[in-house]
């Protein structure tokens, strides 16, 4: 029986691979003229909850939004116009997807999804994450439920693969742990996208 620690170690290995992949994309892309904004170190607040709802409504009403469905796990979500979903090789049954705009390789407008299978059940809490990954910050955690099946938390963190300021959504469903990570500045958009998630 696999342990949570094994899955989290696999997650870290995949995360390092993703960081290398992003670095490769970033070095081959043209450098932007200026960085338009610094990464936000504030967690998502109630003030931008309206923004999340508005973005989700706009995403759902957009004729350009397309529903992506994973061929193996069957989950789906609406991705914005111009976004592509690519996959990275995983180990031990781990599935890694990279969702990003096709027009801006290396931009801070995308996110990754890592799905790892596990045996048994456990509650995914801030204490669980801090115990298994002591260096991982869990700032302003909030409980989430996706499509009445996925249960977990969303929080701000310090993921180095995302410039040290990340926004994370972690949940369990159907014997998989899902770890969705993006840049802190993309938090509201990510919440809107993941708000369309279906199993």
Secondary structure, 3 states (H helix, E strand, C coil): CCCHHHHHHHHHHHHHHHHHHHHHHHHHCCCCCCCCCCCCCCCCCHHHHHHHHHHHHHHHHCCCCEEEECCCCCCEEEECCCEEEEEECCCCCCEEEEEEECCCCCCCCCEEEEEEECCCCCCCCHHHHHHHCCCCCCEEEEEEEECCCEEEEEEEECCHHHCCCEEEEEEEECCEEEEEEEEHHHHHHHHHHHCCCEC
